[in-house]
Amino acid sequence: MSDNRTFIEMIAPTVDEAIADGLRDLGVSRDVVDIEVLDEGDAVEGRRARVRLSIKNESEPQDATAQVARQALQELLNKMRVHAHIVAQWGEATEGEDRPLVLDVEGDDLSLLIGRRGETLAALQYILRLIVNKQLNTITNIIVDVESYKSRREQQLKRLAQRLAEQATQQRRTLSLEPMPANERRIVHLTLRDHPDVITESVGEGEFRKVTVVPKKK
């Protein structure tokens, strides 16, 4: 093992449990560590399993950023007494934004991390961005998701936007979506930005702000 690796040794009743505990404490996914079984344990003899997890050398700065973000998010989850696994990957860059680092939290009964209309999840993402950007002295576009909730919600909003655009065009009248947070309104605006028959506008104030779909005048 090289000295420039971060590692941890864990002891548990079984090898699988020791590995899971080590991944959780390091705040990483299994694909970024080397696992060495030091002792498989023996239930008959009452000997527990012991493993060593070593984080692989990362050559790209992006991977170092992912590691810092994973660890910071894991610490936040630990303080919230939430047991979960974090999967990190770099998403595709969109117009006007850098390539995002997506941290997807996986586990059982994680609805409390999402909250009403995703408010808890948005707050968790905001706090994590502050922590990571302060530690790295940079600005990183970090997205925190729970069981791919945001991905599913984005696809749902895109389908809804297209459906309302068709209805607004056919009925020749303005239609409104329910009030939603700024990031969700943005998805609707971008989805219909190049639509030939409608335009979108945000109306209302604060938590009641919503998107309207307006037929173009012909």
C-alpha positions in Angstrom: 0.0 0.0 0.0 1.3 3.4 -0.9 1.6 6.1 1.7 -0.3 8.6 -0.4 -3.6 6.7 -0.1 -6.3 7.3 2.4 -7.2 4.0 4.1 -9.2 2.6 7.0 -9.3 -0.8 8.8 -12.7 -2.1 10.0 -13.7 -5.0 12.2 -17.2 -6.5 12.1 -19.0 -9.9 12.4 -18.6 -10.5 8.7 -16.4 -9.3 5.8 -19.4 -7.8 4.0 -20.4 -5.8 7.1 -16.8 -4.6 7.6 -16.6 -3.4 4.0 -20.0 -1.6 4.3 -18.9 0.1 7.5 -15.7 1.2 5.9 -17.4 2.6 2.8 -19.8 4.5 5.0 -17.0 6.0 7.3 -14.9 7.0 4.3 -18.0 8.4 2.4 -17.1 6.7 -0.8 -18.5 4.1 -3.2 -17.0 0.6 -3.6 -15.5 1.3 -7.1 -13.0 3.9 -5.8 -11.4 1.7 -3.1 -9.1 -1.4 -3.0 -10.3 -3.9 -0.5 -7.9 -6.2 1.4 -9.3 -8.9 3.7 -7.0 -9.2 6.6 -9.0 -11.8 8.5 -12.2 -13.5 7.3 -13.2 -14.2 10.9 -14.6 -17.3 12.3 -18.0 -17.4 14.0 -17.2 -20.8 15.7 -14.1 -19.4 17.3 -15.7 -16.0 18.0 -13.2 -14.2 15.7 -14.5 -11.1 13.9 -13.6 -10.2 10.3 -11.1 -7.5 9.6 -10.6 -5.6 6.3 -8.6 -2.7 5.0 -10.1 -0.2 2.5 -7.7 2.0 0.6 -8.8 4.8 -1.6 -7.3 4.4 -5.1 -4.9 7.0 -6.3 -6.8 9.7 -8.3 -5.0 11.5 -11.1 -7.6 14.0 -12.0 -8.5 17.1 -9.8 -12.2 16.4 -10.5 -11.8 13.1 -8.6 -10.3 14.9 -5.6 -13.3 17.2 -5.6 -15.6 14.2 -5.7 -13.8 12.7 -2.7 -14.1 15.9 -0.6 -17.7 16.3 -1.5 -18.5 12.7 -0.7 -16.9 12.9 2.7 -18.5 16.2 3.6 -22.0 14.9 2.6 -21.4 11.7 4.6 -20.6 13.8 7.7 -23.8 15.7 7.3 -25.8 12.5 6.9 -24.1 11.1 10.0 -25.1 14.1 12.0 -28.7 13.7 10.8 -28.5 10.0 11.9 -29.1 8.9 8.3 -27.5 5.6 7.2 -27.0 5.7 3.5 -24.6 5.1 0.6 -23.4 7.9 -1.6 -22.7 7.4 -5.3 -20.8 10.3 -7.0 -20.4 10.9 -10.7 -19.7 13.8 -13.0 -22.8 14.8 -15.2 -22.9 16.4 -18.5 -22.3 20.2 -18.8 -25.3 22.3 -19.9 -25.4 25.7 -21.6 -24.1 28.4 -19.2 -23.1 25.9 -16.5 -20.0 23.8 -15.6 -20.1 20.1 -15.6 -22.0 19.2 -12.3 -20.8 16.7 -9.7 -23.9 14.6 -8.9 -24.0 12.9 -5.5 -26.9 10.4 -5.3 -27.8 9.2 -1.8 -29.1 5.6 -1.7 -30.7 3.8 1.2 -33.9 2.9 2.9 -36.7 5.3 3.8 -34.9 8.5 2.8 -38.0 10.6 2.2 -37.1 12.9 5.1 -34.0 14.0 3.1 -36.3 15.2 0.3 -38.9 17.1 2.3 -42.0 19.0 1.0 -41.5 19.9 -2.6 -37.8 19.0 -2.3 -37.1 21.8 0.2 -35.0 19.7 2.6 -33.0 18.3 -0.3 -32.4 21.8 -1.7 -31.2 23.0 1.8 -28.8 20.0 2.1 -27.4 20.8 -1.4 -26.9 24.5 -0.5 -25.0 23.6 2.7 -22.8 21.1 1.0 -21.9 23.5 -1.7 -20.8 26.1 0.9 -18.7 23.5 2.7 -17.0 22.0 -0.3 -16.3 25.4 -2.0 -14.8 26.7 1.2 -12.6 23.7 1.6 -11.4 23.7 -2.0 -11.4 27.5 -2.4 -13.3 27.2 -5.7 -16.8 27.1 -7.1 -18.1 23.6 -7.9 -21.5 22.9 -9.4 -22.7 20.2 -6.9 -26.1 18.4 -7.2 -27.4 16.3 -4.3 -30.0 13.8 -5.2 -31.8 11.1 -3.2 -32.6 7.8 -5.0 -32.5 9.7 -8.3 -35.5 11.8 -7.1 -34.4 14.9 -9.1 -33.8 12.9 -12.2 -37.3 11.4 -12.1 -38.8 14.8 -11.2 -37.0 16.4 -14.1 -38.4 13.9 -16.6 -41.8 14.3 -15.1 -41.6 18.1 -15.5 -40.4 17.9 -19.1 -43.4 15.7 -20.0 -45.8 18.0 -18.1 -44.4 21.0 -19.9 -44.8 19.4 -23.3 -48.3 18.4 -22.5 -49.4 21.8 -21.3 -47.8 23.4 -24.4 -50.0 21.2 -26.6 -53.1 22.0 -24.6 -52.3 25.8 -24.6 -51.8 25.7 -28.4 -55.0 23.7 -29.0 -57.2 25.8 -26.6 -55.5 29.1 -27.5 -55.3 30.1 -23.9 -52.7 30.6 -21.2 -52.3 27.6 -18.8 -50.5 27.6 -15.4 -48.4 25.0 -13.6 -48.5 24.6 -9.9 -46.2 26.8 -7.8 -42.7 25.3 -7.7 -39.1 26.2 -6.7 -36.8 28.1 -9.0 -34.8 25.1 -10.2 -38.0 23.3 -11.3 -39.3 26.4 -13.1 -36.1 26.6 -14.9 -36.5 23.1 -16.2 -39.9 24.1 -17.7 -38.5 27.3 -19.2 -35.6 25.4 -20.9 -37.9 22.6 -22.1 -40.2 25.0 -23.9 -37.5 27.6 -24.8 -37.5 26.7 -28.5 -41.1 25.6 -28.8 -42.6 27.1 -32.0 -46.1 27.8 -30.6 -45.7 28.9 -27.0 -43.6 31.0 -24.6 -43.3 30.7 -20.9 -43.4 33.3 -18.1 -42.9 33.2 -14.4 -45.6 34.9 -12.3 -46.3 35.4 -8.6 -44.1 36.0 -5.6 -42.1 33.8 -3.3 -43.3 30.3 -2.8 -46.3 31.0 -4.9 -44.3 31.8 -8.0 -45.3 29.6 -11.0 -44.8 29.1 -14.7 -47.5 30.0 -17.2 -47.5 28.7 -20.8 -48.7 31.3 -23.2 -49.7 30.7 -26.9 -47.8 32.8 -29.3 -49.9 35.3 -31.3 -50.3 34.5 -34.9 
